[in-house]
């Protein structure tokens, strides 16, 4: 039996680049759908000429502060494109893996790793548009895996963001010798390589259509994360904690969006690596450890 054909939307991003490499390692039939073929911002774009059994949607507007200043691109791409792709998948009888984010949370009172049963409560436009994308995908198709990732760091960097948090801390630490990083926002640092592996494992396991938190194990504040980066890479820099109030941004950030990956582990049959292990592997790949 031929392996299912996977169409990957957003192949040039941090997560998409790793999924392409992983699919090659696994000899999967994966096709990267380019912007020239399908422009996510074009509401008239047709999926008729694309042939696939599974779609993975990594396309997103991710510059959180820009979303706050001008919501229109995020509404079009994060929300409505997800709905249109889901409708196309339904017509083709294809599965959809809709990549989402921990930023669909933030306004909830719970301060322990969040399961998929916790009600979403986004606190900014980016999170709200990603939550709407989840909803539109589910409305238009009954075979949708929602894969929520968080605080990604990968070799390709975050397209449009000028790198990722790890690279930013290494660069600024080396330049300045002192960093100030917020210590009252807690999340789940996640290697995009590990997230990509887990997404492909969900597909291979024929996982039930549901929400899954696809993150490395453990939780950290941004200050915890930065401190670990600087320490492990042996950068001569101080990392000083500051409150969010001392670092105002146009968009609010979730004070707590750490995710529990227990459902994911149960379905793919293994526990996700701890974020500290993922960071060490990333630093080795980059020649910093």
C-alpha positions in Angstrom: 0.0 0.0 0.0 1.4 3.4 -1.0 2.1 5.8 1.8 -0.3 8.7 2.0 0.7 11.9 0.2 1.2 14.8 2.6 0.8 18.4 1.5 2.7 20.8 3.7 1.6 24.4 3.7 4.2 26.8 5.2 7.3 24.7 4.4 9.8 27.5 4.6 9.1 28.4 8.3 10.8 27.1 11.4 8.5 24.1 11.9 7.8 23.5 8.2 11.6 23.3 7.4 12.0 20.6 10.1 9.0 18.6 8.9 10.4 18.6 5.4 13.8 17.3 6.7 12.0 14.7 8.9 9.8 13.5 6.1 12.9 13.0 3.9 14.5 11.0 6.7 11.4 8.8 6.9 10.9 8.5 3.2 7.5 10.0 3.3 5.6 11.2 0.3 5.6 14.9 1.2 5.0 17.8 -1.2 5.8 21.4 0.0 3.0 23.7 -1.3 4.6 27.0 -2.3 3.0 30.5 -2.0 3.1 30.6 -5.8 0.7 27.7 -5.8 -1.5 28.8 -3.0 -1.4 32.3 -1.5 -2.9 31.9 1.9 -4.0 35.6 1.8 -6.0 35.1 -1.4 -9.5 34.1 -0.6 -10.1 33.0 -4.2 -7.2 30.6 -4.3 -8.2 27.1 -5.4 -7.0 23.8 -4.0 -8.4 21.8 -7.0 -5.1 21.1 -8.6 -3.5 19.7 -5.5 -3.7 16.0 -4.8 -3.0 14.8 -1.2 -4.3 12.6 1.5 -3.2 14.7 4.5 -2.6 18.4 4.8 -0.4 20.0 7.4 -1.0 23.7 7.8 2.0 25.6 9.2 1.1 28.9 7.5 0.6 31.7 10.0 1.1 35.4 10.7 3.2 35.1 13.9 4.5 38.6 14.6 2.4 39.1 17.7 2.7 42.9 18.0 2.1 43.5 14.3 -1.2 41.5 14.6 -2.3 43.9 17.3 -1.5 46.9 15.1 -3.1 45.5 12.0 -5.3 42.4 12.6 -6.4 42.0 9.0 -3.6 39.8 7.7 -3.8 37.5 10.8 -7.6 37.2 10.4 -7.2 36.3 6.7 -4.3 33.8 7.1 -4.5 32.4 10.7 -8.3 32.1 10.7 -10.0 32.1 7.2 -7.2 30.2 5.4 -7.5 27.4 7.9 -11.2 27.2 7.3 -10.8 27.2 3.5 -8.2 24.5 3.7 -10.4 22.4 6.0 -13.2 22.7 3.5 -10.9 21.5 0.7 -9.7 18.6 2.8 -13.3 17.6 3.5 -14.0 17.6 -0.2 -11.0 15.5 -0.9 -11.5 13.1 2.0 -8.1 14.2 3.4 -7.0 14.6 7.0 -6.0 18.1 8.2 -3.3 18.8 10.8 -3.9 22.4 11.8 -0.9 23.8 13.7 -2.0 26.1 16.4 -0.4 27.8 19.4 -0.3 28.0 23.2 -1.4 31.7 22.7 -5.0 30.5 22.5 -4.5 30.5 26.3 -3.5 33.2 28.7 -6.6 34.5 30.3 -7.4 31.4 32.3 -6.9 31.2 36.1 -5.1 27.8 36.1 -1.4 27.9 36.8 -0.4 24.4 36.2 0.3 22.8 32.8 -2.9 23.1 30.7 -4.6 20.0 29.3 -6.6 20.2 26.1 -9.8 20.2 28.3 -9.0 23.7 29.6 -11.1 26.4 28.0 -9.2 28.7 25.6 -8.8 32.3 26.7 -6.6 34.3 24.3 -5.3 37.7 25.4 -4.2 39.1 22.1 -5.2 39.3 18.4 -2.7 36.6 17.4 -4.1 34.1 19.9 -7.7 35.0 19.0 -7.1 34.5 15.3 -5.4 31.2 15.9 -8.3 30.1 18.1 -10.7 31.2 15.3 -8.7 29.1 12.8 -9.1 26.1 15.0 -12.9 26.7 15.1 -13.3 27.3 11.4 -11.3 24.1 10.6 -13.5 22.0 12.9 -16.7 23.6 11.5 -15.7 22.7 7.9 -14.3 19.2 8.5 -14.7 16.4 11.0 -11.2 14.9 10.5 -9.0 17.6 12.0 -6.0 17.3 14.3 -5.3 20.5 16.1 -1.5 20.5 17.0 -0.8 23.3 19.5 2.9 24.2 19.6 4.7 26.7 21.8 7.8 29.0 22.0 9.4 27.2 19.0 13.1 27.2 18.4 14.6 25.6 15.3 17.6 25.7 13.0 15.7 27.6 10.3 14.8 30.4 12.7 11.4 32.1 12.8 10.7 33.6 9.4 9.7 37.2 9.7 11.1 37.4 13.2 14.8 37.6 12.5 15.8 34.3 14.1 14.4 32.7 17.3 14.7 33.3 21.0 17.7 31.2 21.5 19.7 32.9 18.8 18.5 36.3 20.0 19.7 35.6 23.6 23.1 34.3 22.3 23.6 37.3 20.1 22.5 40.0 22.6 24.3 38.2 25.5 27.5 38.3 23.6 27.1 41.9 22.5 25.9 43.4 25.7 27.1 41.2 28.6 23.8 41.8 30.4 20.2 40.8 29.5 16.9 41.7 31.1 14.2 39.1 30.5 10.7 38.8 31.9 10.2 36.2 34.6 6.4 36.3 35.0 5.4 34.7 31.7 5.5 30.9 31.9 5.4 28.7 28.8 6.7 25.4 27.3 9.9 26.0 25.3 9.8 23.6 22.4 12.3 22.5 19.7 10.6 22.6 16.3 12.4 19.4 15.4 10.7 17.6 18.3 7.3 19.1 17.4 7.7 18.0 13.8 8.6 14.5 14.9 5.5 14.3 17.1 3.2 15.6 14.4 4.5 13.0 12.0 4.1 10.4 14.7 0.5 11.5 15.2 -0.1 10.9 11.5 1.6 7.6 11.5 -0.4 6.5 14.6 -3.7 7.5 12.8 -4.5 9.5 15.9 -8.1 10.4 16.5 -9.3 13.8 15.4 -8.7 15.9 18.5 -6.6 18.7 20.1 -3.1 17.8 21.0 -0.5 19.8 22.9 2.7 19.2 20.9 5.3 20.6 23.2 8.5 19.5 25.0 8.0 18.5 28.6 8.5 20.9 31.5 7.7 24.6 31.9 9.8 27.7 32.2 9.6 31.5 32.4 11.3 33.4 29.6 14.0 34.3 32.3 14.5 30.6 33.1 14.8 29.8 29.4 17.3 32.7 28.8 19.4 31.8 31.8 19.7 28.2 30.7 20.7 29.3 27.2 23.4 31.6 28.4 24.7 29.1 31.0 24.8 26.1 28.6 26.5 28.1 25.8 28.9 29.6 28.3 28.2 33.2 27.2 29.8 35.7 29.6 26.5 37.6 30.4 24.3 38.3 33.3 20.6 37.5 32.9 18.5 39.8 35.1 14.8 39.1 35.8 12.2 41.8 35.2 8.4 41.9 35.4 6.2 42.2 32.3 5.3 45.7 33.5 8.9 46.8 32.9 8.8 45.6 29.2 5.6 47.0 27.7 4.6 45.7 24.2 1.6 46.5 21.9 0.2 43.0 22.5 -0.4 41.4 25.9 1.4 38.1 26.4 0.0 35.2 28.3 1.2 35.2 31.9 0.8 31.4 31.9 0.5 29.2 28.8 2.6 26.1 29.8 0.9 23.0 28.2 0.5 19.4 29.3 1.5 16.9 26.6 0.0 13.8 28.3 -2.6 13.2 25.6 0.1 13.4 22.9 2.4 11.0 24.8 -0.5 8.5 25.2 -1.3 8.5 21.5 2.3 8.3 20.1 3.5 6.0 22.8 6.4 8.0 24.1 7.0 11.0 26.4 8.2 14.2 24.8 11.8 15.1 25.8 12.3 17.8 28.4 12.9 21.3 27.0 16.4 21.4 28.6 17.3 18.2 26.7 15.9 19.8 23.5 17.9 23.0 24.1 21.1 21.0 24.5 20.6 19.1 21.2 19.8 22.4 19.5 23.0 24.1 20.8 25.0 21.1 19.7 23.6 21.3 16.2 24.6 25.0 16.1 28.1 24.2 17.4 27.5 26.1 20.7 27.8 23.1 23.1 
